[in-house]
């Protein structure tokens, strides 16, 4: 029997500026049919008859690129038929420059209880170089305004190994992030994606990135410094004070099912991974015709489900529970993966503690490479 997911991701594809490293499903907001899009999004939400969620996450794009009144329509519409007593975590992504006083007031009047800010770096020159529209002063203003409005569950994103970035700049960023006194930090190394300004520069030989040894030193420094200040490194790129783990992202890493709503959004329902139509016009048309916009659907085989369980589970510091894996898939973990586990143990990339198979610090730095060993196996 199909059990309804208790998590939903809602995608707002609009941005006030397109960053040089970003390949997410997004468009420049000017002249876009924002109101029609929000109505279609709420129509899709109703199509799935979503009444009870434990986590709800609004991402983008930039959800706070829309106006305060549009934000109010979105949040009110999503909450209308929801059992809010069951909703543990309701996150919205925001940019420091976009989160004005009237938008914060809208958040205050909603069930939103967690805000994730796209800071990326505190260095004004670096912010310009990566195509961000905010500055360092706006970061402090926004965090301060959110705290004053009663939001204590605030997270920021930072990117390291940026073009031309030095170890000293990373140390400064970490120091300034810690000084914000917030309970959650996400730190990502720069990944070059196709169809981005940075990838085009790289291909023309005009992008100078730190080498792998420097990037590894940055990663090690970040972990050590944040752990020293009471943060737990609970997932490859994520650090939390006790009790502030991102409950929604844990749904992904635990390989659980969730609704994906909005143009270009991905979801996982009833054993099927799906992706919605990306271009906004196509999305609007699909919702008007069918109530949903699923375009690409893939029912995963048992083997693919097991690979995903490992690939996602190893991202977490706690790793994979052998007992949970065997209960879920009715497969003997040792028989299936014993050889690859032994190789990775010998290489110092994995460790076993009781029932848990997890990565070492070195393994975490090489994250995807380690996980791929199980898929190629």
Buried (B, 14 or more C-beta within 10 A) or exposed (E): EEEBBBBBBBBBBBBBBBBBBBBBBBBEBEEBEBEBBBBBBBBBBEBBEBEEBBBBBBBBBBBBBBBBEBBBBBBEBBBEEBEEEEBBBBBBBBBBBBBBEEBBBBBEEBEBBBBBBBBBBBBEEBBEBBBBBBBBEBBBBBBEBBBEEEBEBBBBBBBBBBBEBEEEBBBBBBEBBBEBEBBBBBBBBBEBEEEBBBBBBBEEEEBEBBEEEBBBBBBBBBBEBBEEEEBBBBBBBBBBBEEBBBBBBBBBBEBEBBBBBBBBBBBBBEEEBBBBBBEBEBBBBBBEEEEBBBBEEEEBEEEEBBBBBBBBBBBBBBBBBBEBBBEEBEBEBEEBBEEBBEEBBEBEBBBEEEEBBBBBBBBBBBBEEBBEBBBEE
